[in-house]
Amino acid sequence: MDTLGSEGTRTAAVPPTGNRPAGAPRVSVVVFCSRNEDRPLEVLTELRRWLAASGLDHEVVIAFDADRAAFAGLVERQAEGAGSRPRLVVLSARQGQLATIRAGVAASTGRFVVTLPAFPQVDLSAIGSVLERLEQGADYVVGYRASRRVSAFNWLVSGLFRRMVRLASGRDFGDIACGAHGMRPEVLKAIPVYGDHQLFLPILAEREGFSVVETPLEEHKTAPPLRVFSPGIYLARALSLFTLAFLIRFTQKPLRPFGALGAVLFVVGSLVAVVLAWQRVFQGRGLADRPMLLLALLLITTGIQVIVLGLLGELLIYLHSRDQMQYRVRERTGVTRDGSG
């Protein structure tokens, strides 16, 4: 059993698909067990039967967040009795779903990776469907439950969340909350770490230039129609989406939002100051007891400070631009200067 700390999780290098170890399996099935995934034994039992029947060249990796470490011992004992031992990875501190997935993928050796949550969410035929899209050339595959049974509450929450994702990323994902995803291992190495939930992965992968596709999957027959989380989880996801939208749109051009906001504040403050000055000069009204003067000064100085923040952001990007690759090449054709292909 491997145990990874926070630093190991962030910096684990994932070799490219073309440089996987000799004899690497065709697919690594990574089952992640974090805060809301609490049925790994049931998933592992069904997964073992399905993989044996499918004949796929595979390996199974189960990654546990620190607050789910107790399940690791149960899984290990079950695996010993069944005669097949999956690779287990346990984080040393609770870091959320995304870090758990990254740790599991870092421990995998397959040419392709399929992720599944540690509770029955989709029918295991999803592995074959996702793998097929990866072999057709996709870099990242997002599964969506085409036959999803959902309560009225979950339908409302999912619809609202879907609209928020569309506004944040510009992409309309059918069921981004589905945990059945597929990817080439190098994708996770290339995208930045952000957030604590898997739903950010396809958004970030598409932003980095990888091809992201969706594929329909069958929902698991025992999947509950109603899943309710604490209000804090819904609020955290909404705030994370807001932040993600800002990062996606303005990471390389911070002066646009800061400059626009600062300009509005400066103009409004200046207009208020002009009105007050007009009243003082031509109408003889005093300014000493007028709070509007303080408001005008506050708006003007705040506007200037916000614009300066945007300029500092632009300066930092300029100074570090030489160390950043802002593009990704998918294919090269033709002859290079030295005559090679």
TORGUMI-168556 format. One record per residue: x, y, z of N, C-alpha, C in turn. Coordinates in steps of 0.05 Angstrom, whole numbers. Layout:
N
NODE     nX     nY     nZ    caX    caY    caZ     cX     cY     cZ
NODE      X      Y      Z      X      Y      Z      X      Y      Z
...
END
This chain:
341
NODE     nX     nY     nZ    caX    caY    caZ     cX     cY     cZ
NODE     17    -24      0      0      0      0     18     25      0
NODE     12     43    -18     27     68    -19     13     90     -3
NODE     29    107     10     18    130     25     31    154     14
NODE     15    173      5     26    198     -7     18    222     10
NODE     37    240     14     31    265     28     22    285      8
NODE     17    310     17      7    331      0     27    338    -21
NODE     53    340    -14     73    347    -34     76    326    -55
NODE     76    300    -47     78    279    -66     55    278    -85
NODE     31    286    -75      8    285    -93     10    307   -114
NODE     20    330   -107     20    352   -126     42    348   -147
NODE     64    335   -140     87    335   -158     92    308   -171
NODE     74    289   -166     79    262   -178     79    264   -208
NODE     99    254   -221    102    256   -250     88    232   -263
NODE     72    238   -283     58    217   -298     71    214   -325
NODE     83    192   -331     97    190   -357     77    190   -380
NODE     85    200   -403     67    201   -426     59    173   -434
NODE     36    172   -449     26    146   -457     46    130   -473
NODE     61    145   -490     80    131   -507    104    120   -492
NODE    109    129   -467    132    121   -452    125    105   -427
NODE    102     91   -428     94     75   -406    113     51   -403
NODE    115     39   -380    133     16   -376    127     -7   -395
NODE    147    -22   -402    143    -45   -419    123    -65   -406
NODE    105    -75   -422     84    -93   -411     62    -79   -396
NODE     60    -52   -399     39    -37   -386     12    -47   -395
NODE     -8    -48   -376    -35    -56   -384    -48    -36   -403
NODE    -68    -46   -416    -82    -29   -435    -97     -6   -420
NODE   -109    -12   -398   -125      8   -383   -121      5   -353
NODE   -119     27   -340   -118     28   -310   -145     38   -301
NODE   -159     23   -285   -184     31   -273   -178     43   -246
NODE   -182     69   -242   -176     83   -217   -203     88   -203
NODE   -206     75   -180   -230     79   -164   -222     99   -142
NODE   -236    121   -140   -229    142   -120   -250    142    -97
NODE   -240    143    -73   -256    143    -49   -250    167    -32
NODE   -267    187    -33   -263    211    -17   -288    215      0
NODE   -295    240      4   -316    247     24   -343    233     19
NODE   -352    233     -6   -379    223    -11   -380    196    -24
NODE   -356    183    -27   -355    156    -39   -349    136    -17
NODE   -369    120     -8   -365    104     15   -373     75     12
NODE   -373     65    -13   -380     37    -18   -359     23    -35
NODE   -333     25    -28   -312     14    -45   -313    -17    -46
NODE   -321    -30    -25   -322    -60    -25   -342    -70    -46
NODE   -365    -57    -46   -386    -65    -66   -377    -60    -94
NODE   -365    -37    -99   -355    -30   -126   -333    -49   -134
NODE   -314    -55   -116   -291    -72   -123   -301   -100   -130
NODE   -320   -111   -114   -330   -138   -120   -343   -139   -148
NODE   -359   -120   -155   -372   -120   -181   -352   -114   -203
NODE   -333    -96   -197   -312    -90   -217   -295   -114   -223
NODE   -288   -130   -203   -271   -153   -207   -286   -173   -226
NODE   -312   -177   -221   -327   -196   -238   -329   -186   -267
NODE   -334   -160   -270   -337   -149   -297   -311   -150   -313
NODE   -289   -143   -300   -263   -144   -314   -255   -172   -321
NODE   -261   -191   -304   -255   -219   -310   -271   -229   -334
NODE   -296   -221   -336   -313   -229   -358   -305   -215   -384
NODE   -296   -190   -382   -290   -174   -406   -264   -183   -420
NODE   -245   -193   -404   -220   -201   -416   -201   -178   -422
NODE   -207   -154   -411   -190   -131   -416   -163   -134   -402
NODE   -142   -125   -416   -116   -123   -403   -116    -99   -385
NODE   -116   -103   -359   -122    -81   -341   -106    -83   -315
NODE   -108    -61   -299   -100    -61   -271   -120    -44   -257
NODE   -122    -48   -231   -141    -33   -214   -125    -18   -193
NODE   -130      8   -191   -118     25   -171   -141     38   -154
NODE   -139     36   -128   -160     48   -111   -146     69    -94
NODE   -155     93    -96   -143    116    -82   -162    125    -60
NODE   -151    129    -36   -167    137    -13   -158    164     -2
NODE   -177    182      2   -170    206     17   -166    198     46
NODE   -153    216     61   -144    209     88   -168    201    106
NODE   -191    215    102   -214    209    119   -228    184    111
NODE   -219    170     90   -230    144     82   -209    122     84
NODE   -188    128    100   -166    108    102   -175     82    114
NODE   -196     82    131   -205     58    144   -215     38    123
NODE   -225     47    101   -234     29     80   -211     14     67
NODE   -187     26     67   -165     13     54   -158    -14     66
NODE   -159    -16     92   -154    -42    105   -175    -63     98
NODE   -200    -54     96   -222    -72     89   -218    -82     60
NODE   -211    -64     43   -207    -72     15   -184    -91     12
NODE   -162    -86     27   -139   -103     26   -145   -131     36
NODE   -161   -134     57   -168   -160     67   -186   -175     47
NODE   -205   -160     35   -222   -172     15   -207   -181     -9
NODE   -187   -166    -17   -171   -173    -41   -154   -198    -35
NODE   -144   -201    -11   -128   -224     -4   -146   -250     -6
NODE   -170   -248      2   -188   -271      1   -196   -277    -27
NODE   -197   -257    -45   -206   -261    -72   -183   -269    -91
NODE   -159   -267    -81   -136   -275    -97   -125   -254   -117
NODE   -138   -231   -118   -128   -209   -136   -124   -184   -119
NODE   -101   -172   -122    -94   -149   -105    -92   -124   -121
NODE   -111   -105   -118   -109    -79   -131    -87    -63   -118
NODE    -77    -43   -132    -58    -24   -120    -74     -4   -103
NODE    -65      0    -78    -79     18    -60    -62     43    -55
NODE    -74     66    -55    -60     91    -49    -76    106    -29
NODE    -64    114     -7    -77    128     15    -63    155     20
NODE    -78    177     18    -66    203     24    -62    206     54
NODE    -42    222     61    -35    226     89    -51    248    102
NODE    -64    264     87    -81    286     97   -105    289     78
NODE   -128    297     89   -152    300     72   -148    324     53
NODE   -150    318     27   -145    338      7   -166    340    -14
NODE   -187    324    -12   -209    326    -30   -208    306    -53
NODE   -229    307    -69   -233    287    -90   -212    289   -112
NODE   -206    314   -120   -187    317   -142   -159    307   -136
NODE   -150    313   -112   -123    304   -103   -123    273   -101
NODE   -145    262    -93   -147    232    -91   -145    220   -119
NODE   -158    232   -138   -157    222   -166   -129    225   -177
NODE   -117    247   -173    -90    252   -183    -70    232   -171
NODE    -73    226   -146    -55    206   -133    -59    178   -145
NODE    -84    171   -150    -90    145   -163    -79    143   -191
NODE    -82    164   -206    -72    164   -234    -41    164   -234
NODE    -29    178   -215      1    178   -213     11    150   -207
NODE     -4    134   -193      4    107   -186     -2     86   -208
NODE    -16     95   -229    -24     76   -250     -2     73   -271
NODE     -4     51   -287     16     47   -308      3     41   -335
NODE    -24     42   -337    -38     35   -361    -35     56   -383
NODE    -40     48   -408    -39     66   -430    -62     87   -428
NODE    -84     78   -418   -107     96   -414   -117     92   -385
NODE   -131    113   -375   -142    113   -348   -172    117   -349
NODE   -186    101   -334   -215    105   -330   -220    109   -300
NODE   -233    130   -292   -239    135   -264   -268    129   -258
NODE   -272    117   -234   -298    111   -224   -300    119   -195
NODE   -323    129   -186   -327    134   -157   -331    109   -141
NODE   -325    110   -116   -328     86    -99   -356     82    -89
NODE   -375     86   -106   -403     78   -101   -416     72   -127
NODE   -436     55   -128   -449     48   -154   -462     72   -167
NODE   -450     83   -188   -462    106   -202   -469    100   -230
NODE   -451     86   -245   -457     78   -272   -453     48   -276
NODE   -465     37   -296   -461      9   -302   -432      6   -312
NODE   -419    -16   -304   -391    -20   -310   -384    -23   -339
NODE   -405    -26   -356   -400    -25   -385   -389      2   -393
NODE   -391     22   -375   -380     48   -380   -350     47   -386
NODE   -336     27   -374   -307     25   -379   -301     21   -408
NODE   -317      2   -420   -313     -3   -449   -320     21   -466
NODE   -342     35   -459   -350     58   -475   -330     81   -474
NODE   -320     86   -450   -300    107   -447   -274    100   -461
NODE   -266     75   -457   -241     66   -470   -242     67   -500
NODE   -266     62   -511   -269     63   -541   -265     92   -551
NODE   -275    112   -536   -272    139   -545   -243    148   -542
NODE   -229    139   -522   -201    145   -519   -184    133   -542
NODE   -190    109   -550   -176     96   -572   -182    109   -599
NODE   -205    123   -600   -212    137   -625   -197    164   -627
NODE   -182    172   -606   -166    196   -608   -172    217   -588
NODE   -192    214   -572   -198    234   -552   -177    234   -530
NODE   -172    258   -519   -153    260   -496   -167    256   -470
NODE   -192    266   -468   -207    265   -443   -236    259   -450
NODE   -248    240   -435   -275    232   -440   -292    236   -415
NODE   -314    250   -418   -333    255   -396   -358    238   -401
NODE   -364    220   -382   -388    204   -385   -412    220   -375
NODE   -435    215   -388   -460    227   -377   -481    205   -377
NODE   -497    205   -356   -517    185   -352   -541    191   -369
NODE   -544    176   -391   -565    181   -410   -592    172   -399
NODE   -593    152   -382   -618    141   -371   -620    147   -342
NODE   -612    171   -334   -610    177   -305   -638    179   -292
NODE   -641    165   -270   -665    168   -253   -658    189   -232
NODE   -674    210   -231   -666    232   -214   -692    244   -201
NODE   -689    252   -176   -711    264   -161   -714    293   -171
NODE   -737    305   -164   -742    333   -172   -722    352   -160
NODE   -713    347   -135   -693    364   -123   -667    362   -138
NODE   -657    338   -144   -632    335   -158   -634    345   -186
NODE   -657    342   -199   -661    353   -226   -658    384   -226
NODE   -669    397   -205   -667    426   -203   -638    434   -198
NODE   -625    421   -179   -597    428   -172   -579    423   -196
NODE   -582    400   -209   -565    393   -232   -569    413   -255
NODE   -594    421   -260   -599    440   -281   -586    467   -275
NODE   -588    476   -250   -576    501   -243   -545    500   -244
NODE   -534    478   -235   -505    474   -236   -495    472   -264
NODE   -511    459   -281   -503    457   -309   -501    484   -323
NODE   -521    502   -316   -520    529   -328   -496    545   -317
NODE   -489    540   -291   -466    554   -280   -440    545   -294
NODE   -438    519   -299   -415    509   -313   -413    520   -341
NODE   -436    522   -355   -436    533   -382   -427    563   -381
NODE   -436    578   -362   -428    606   -360   -398    608   -353
NODE   -388    590   -336   -361    592   -327   -341    583   -348
NODE   -348    561   -363   -329    549   -382   -335    554   -411
NODE   -361    562   -417   -369    565   -445   -375    539   -458
NODE   -376    517   -443   -381    490   -454   -405    478   -439
NODE   -424    467   -454   -448    455   -442   -444    425   -438
NODE   -435    417   -414   -432    388   -409   -458    377   -400
NODE   -465    353   -410   -490    341   -404   -493    332   -375
NODE   -471    321   -364   -472    310   -336   -444    310   -325
NODE   -433    334   -321   -405    336   -313   -400    325   -285
NODE   -422    322   -269   -419    311   -242   -415    280   -242
NODE   -419    268   -265   -415    239   -267   -385    232   -262
NODE   -380    212   -245   -352    206   -238   -338    188   -257
NODE   -352    178   -277   -339    160   -297   -326    177   -319
NODE   -300    181   -316   -284    196   -336   -262    179   -347
NODE   -252    186   -369   -229    172   -381   -209    192   -391
NODE   -183    185   -391   -163    204   -400   -137    189   -407
NODE   -121    203   -422    -93    194   -426    -77    204   -401
NODE    -59    189   -390    -46    196   -365    -32    223   -366
NODE    -21    231   -389     -6    256   -390    -24    280   -387
NODE    -50    277   -390    -68    300   -387    -66    312   -359
NODE    -67    295   -339    -66    306   -311    -40    320   -305
NODE    -19    310   -318      7    323   -314      8    351   -326
NODE     -7    355   -347     -5    381   -362    -23    402   -351
NODE    -45    394   -338    -64    415   -329    -57    423   -300
NODE    -63    448   -293    -57    457   -266    -76    445   -245
NODE    -67    444   -220    -84    435   -199   -101    457   -189
NODE   -128    453   -190   -146    473   -180   -171    460   -170
NODE   -181    470   -147   -206    460   -136   -202    433   -123
NODE   -224    421   -113   -222    396    -99   -242    376   -110
NODE   -252    381   -134   -272    363   -145   -266    356   -173
NODE   -273    331   -181   -267    321   -208   -279    338   -230
NODE   -301    351   -225   -315    366   -247   -297    388   -259
NODE   -276    396   -246   -259    417   -257   -240    406   -278
NODE   -235    379   -278   -215    368   -296   -221    372   -325
NODE   -245    365   -335   -250    369   -364   -249    399   -372
NODE   -257    417   -354   -256    445   -361   -227    454   -364
NODE   -210    446   -345   -182    454   -347   -168    440   -370
NODE   -175    415   -375   -163    400   -397   -169    414   -424
NODE   -194    422   -428   -202    435   -453   -188    462   -455
NODE   -184    476   -433   -171    501   -434   -142    498   -442
NODE   -129    475   -435   -101    470   -442    -98    460   -471
NODE   -120    456   -485   -119    448   -513   -123    419   -518
NODE   -130    403   -498   -136    375   -502   -164    372   -513
NODE   -168    350   -529   -195    345   -539   -211    331   -518
NODE   -234    343   -511   -252    333   -491   -278    326   -504
NODE   -287    301   -501   -312    292   -513   -330    280   -491
NODE   -355    276   -497   -374    264   -479   -384    237   -492
NODE   -392    219   -475   -403    194   -485   -425    185   -466
NODE   -447    175   -477   -470    167   -460   -464    140   -445
NODE   -473    139   -420   -469    115   -404   -496    107   -391
NODE   -497     82   -383   -521     72   -369   -517     76   -339
NODE   -537     86   -326   -536     90   -297   -537     62   -284
NODE   -524     60   -261   -524     35   -246   -552     30   -235
NODE   -560      5   -236   -588     -2   -228   -593      3   -198
NODE   -572      5   -182   -576     10   -153   -569     39   -145
NODE   -564     56   -165   -557     84   -159   -581     98   -146
NODE   -578    112   -124   -600    125   -111   -610    148   -128
NODE   -637    152   -130   -647    174   -146   -644    201   -132
NODE   -639    201   -106   -636    226    -91   -610    225    -75
NODE   -593    245    -81   -568    249    -65   -568    278    -57
NODE   -568    282    -30   -568    309    -19   -543    313     -3
NODE   -529    336     -8   -505    342      6   -511    366     25
NODE   -491    372     41   -495    395     60   -494    421     44
NODE   -507    442     54   -507    468     40   -479    479     35
NODE   -460    472     52   -433    482     49   -420    471     24
NODE   -427    446     16   -415    434     -8   -425    449    -33
NODE   -452    454    -33   -463    468    -56   -451    497    -58
NODE   -448    510    -36   -437    537    -36   -408    537    -45
NODE   -392    517    -35   -364    515    -42   -361    510    -72
NODE   -378    494    -84   -376    488   -112   -383    513   -129
NODE   -403    528   -120   -411    552   -134   -389    573   -133
NODE   -376    576   -110   -354    596   -108   -330    586   -124
NODE   -325    560   -124   -302    550   -140   -307    554   -170
NODE   -332    551   -179   -338    556   -207   -335    585   -214
NODE   -343    603   -196   -339    632   -201   -309    638   -204
NODE   -293    627   -185   -264    632   -187   -252    619   -212
NODE   -261    595   -219   -251    582   -243   -258    598   -268
NODE   -282    609   -269   -289    626   -292   -270    650   -295
NODE   -263    662   -272   -244    684   -273   -216    675   -283
NODE   -207    652   -273   -181    642   -281   -180    635   -310
NODE   -201    623   -320   -202    614   -348   -201    638   -367
NODE   -216    659   -360   -219    682   -378   -198    703   -376
NODE   -186    706   -352   -169    729   -347   -142    723   -336
NODE   -134    697   -336   -107    690   -326    -85    705   -341
NODE    -88    707   -367    -67    719   -384    -72    749   -389
NODE    -94    760   -380   -101    788   -384   -115    800   -360
NODE   -101    802   -337   -114    811   -313   -123    840   -313
NODE   -110    856   -331   -117    885   -332   -146    889   -342
NODE   -157    870   -357   -184    874   -367   -205    875   -345
NODE   -207    856   -327   -227    858   -306   -220    880   -286
NODE   -194    881   -278   -187    901   -258   -188    929   -269
NODE   -179    932   -295   -180    958   -307   -208    967   -311
NODE   -226    949   -320   -254    957   -324   -267    966   -298
NODE   -263    949   -277   -275    956   -251   -263    982   -240
NODE   -237    984   -242   -224   1009   -232   -233   1033   -247
NODE   -236   1031   -273   -245   1054   -289   -273   1063   -281
NODE   -291   1043   -277   -318   1050   -268   -318   1065   -242
NODE   -303   1054   -222   -301   1067   -196   -290   1095   -199
NODE   -269   1098   -215   -256   1124   -218   -275   1144   -231
NODE   -289   1136   -252   -307   1154   -266   -330   1162   -249
NODE   -342   1143   -234   -364   1150   -216   -355   1169   -195
NODE   -332   1164   -183   -321   1182   -162   -315   1209   -173
NODE   -304   1210   -198   -298   1236   -210   -323   1252   -216
NODE   -344   1239   -225   -369   1253   -231   -381   1264   -205
NODE   -380   1248   -184   -390   1259   -158   -374   1283   -149
NODE   -348   1281   -152   -330   1304   -144   -336   1328   -161
NODE   -341   1325   -187   -347   1348   -205   -373   1361   -196
NODE   -393   1345   -190   -419   1356   -181   -415   1372   -155
NODE   -400   1361   -137   -395   1375   -111   -380   1401   -116
NODE   -360   1400   -134   -345   1424   -139   -363   1446   -153
NODE   -381   1437   -171   -399   1456   -184   -417   1469   -163
NODE   -428   1453   -145   -445   1464   -124   -430   1483   -105
NODE   -405   1477   -100   -389   1494    -82   -382   1521    -96
NODE   -375   1520   -122   -366   1545   -135   -389   1562   -144
NODE   -410   1550   -155   -432   1566   -167   -456   1569   -149
NODE   -459   1551   -129   -483   1553   -112   -476   1560    -83
NODE   -450   1560    -77   -441   1568    -50   -446   1548    -29
NODE   -450   1523    -36   -456   1502    -16   -429   1492     -4
NODE   -428   1489     22   -404   1480     36   -399   1451     31
NODE   -374   1442     35   -366   1414     32   -358   1401     58
NODE   -354   1417     79   -342   1406    103   -361   1385    116
NODE   -387   1388    114   -405   1370    128   -420   1352    108
NODE   -408   1347     85   -421   1331     64   -407   1304     61
NODE   -420   1283     69   -406   1256     66   -401   1248     37
NODE   -416   1260     18   -411   1254    -10   -383   1260    -19
NODE   -370   1279     -7   -342   1285    -13   -324   1262     -6
NODE   -329   1251     18   -313   1227     26   -318   1203      7
NODE   -344   1200     -1   -350   1178    -19   -336   1182    -46
NODE   -335   1207    -56   -322   1212    -82   -292   1206    -80
NODE   -279   1215    -58   -251   1209    -54   -245   1180    -52
NODE   -263   1165    -37   -260   1137    -34   -262   1122    -61
NODE   -282   1129    -77   -285   1117   -103   -261   1122   -121
NODE   -251   1146   -121   -228   1153   -139   -203   1138   -130
NODE   -197   1138   -105   -173   1124    -96   -175   1094    -99
NODE   -199   1083    -94   -203   1054    -97   -200   1047   -127
NODE   -211   1063   -144   -209   1058   -173   -180   1058   -182
NODE   -164   1077   -172   -136   1078   -180   -121   1053   -169
NODE   -127   1044   -145   -114   1021   -134   -121    995   -149
NODE   -146    993   -157   -154    969   -172   -140    968   -199
NODE   -138    991   -212   -124    992   -238    -95    985   -235
NODE    -82    995   -213    -54    988   -208    -51    958   -203
NODE    -71    945   -189    -70    916   -186    -69    902   -212
NODE    -86    911   -231    -86    899   -258    -60    903   -272
NODE    -48    926   -269    -22    931   -282      0    914   -270
NODE     -1    910   -243     19    892   -230     15    864   -240
NODE    -10    855   -244    -14    828   -255     -3    826   -283
NODE     -7    846   -300      5    845   -327     35    845   -326
NODE     47    859   -307     76    860   -304     87    832   -296
NODE     73    819   -278     82    792   -269     80    772   -293
NODE     59    774   -308     56    756   -331     78    761   -351
NODE     84    787   -356    105    793   -375    132    783   -366
NODE    138    786   -340    164    777   -330    167    747   -331
NODE    145    732   -328    146    703   -328    138    690   -354
NODE    132    706   -374    121    695   -399    142    677   -413
NODE    168    682   -409    188    665   -422    188    637   -412
NODE    179    633   -387    179    606   -375    152    592   -380
NODE    134    604   -393    107    592   -397    102    585   -426
NODE     91    562   -431     83    554   -458     53    559   -461
NODE     45    579   -478     18    587   -480      3    572   -503
NODE     15    551   -513      2    537   -535      9    507   -532
NODE     -7    491   -546     -2    462   -547     -4    452   -575
NODE     16    439   -585     17    430   -613      5    402   -614
NODE    -15    397   -630    -27    371   -633    -13    355   -654
NODE     -4    367   -676      7    352   -698     26    370   -714
NODE     48    358   -723     67    372   -741     69    356   -767
NODE     69    369   -789     72    356   -815     93    371   -832
NODE    103    358   -852    123    371   -869    151    364   -861
NODE    170    378   -872    199    372   -869    211    395   -852
NODE    227    388   -832    240    407   -816    265    419   -831
NODE    277    439   -819    299    452   -832    323    434   -837
NODE    327    414   -819    350    396   -823    344    373   -842
NODE    319    373   -854    313    353   -873    298    329   -862
NODE    296    327   -836    282    304   -824    252    309   -824
NODE    236    288   -820    207    291   -821    196    302   -796
END
